[in-house]
């Protein structure tokens, strides 16, 4: 199956599938946070604050991470050059900084955002698929896909640079069918979102839900990286993303144990998130 990038053209303006899905991801993430705030009878406007901070921090963090890894400083001002882990860390820092500004405990903000992070990631990977980026290594599975106009194209020469091996004499320009790893990640993280969504009323300490998200995210990315077409392998088959995944998994496991039982914060509600009292009627 040949898959081509999805782009909408409006005169000189081109809107990519990635841009559309990133917008959808942030909007749906904000919706999930708003629904949770409503369930807790808290100020729903905090959802918009989180989304705005995540957008700004995520884009800046993704760019900086890409530049630090590749050394391509020109990517700071280009459309491409975005790395998820950089966006994740940049978004987390910006969201937590905004929470600190509003006097919302760090753990409380993390708890609210956990399901939204999984949902947003799943939808964002659909965007990667629509621009034919972040695909996997060659495979003969029935659902394998070819990306003749991918970023880069799924050719023998490009895949060889990413660690794939081919018989001697293989045409370097031949387009090869590969794992649609973007779809794999979308499906796994939709399952993660469904599980996290059902656990919102858990009886553990505040922050436990975010800790379980870290375990989900670290595990999913670590496993998928084995079949991703990557050129940043650090130790044999292990990539930089896998090293980061191990850190996230370990942190999540430690926090799950640390926050397994309720504590003082569990029974409290941040004063800044209490619904604002309606202004008295005049006249």
Secondary structure, 3 states (H helix, E strand, C coil): CECCCCEEEECCEEEEHHHHHHHHHHHHHHHHHHHHHHHCCECCHHHHHHHHHHHHHHHHHHHHHHHHHHCCHHHHHCCCCCCHHHHHHHHHHHHHHHHHHCCCCHHHHHHHHHHHHHHHHHHHHHHHHHCCCCCECECCCCCCEECCCCCCCCEHHHHHHCCCCCCCCCCCCCECCECCHHHHHHHHHHHHHHHHHHCCCCCCCCCHHHHHHHHHHHHHHHHHHHHECCCCEEECCEEHHHHHHHHHHHHHHHHHHHCCCCCHHHHCCCHHHECCCCCCCCC
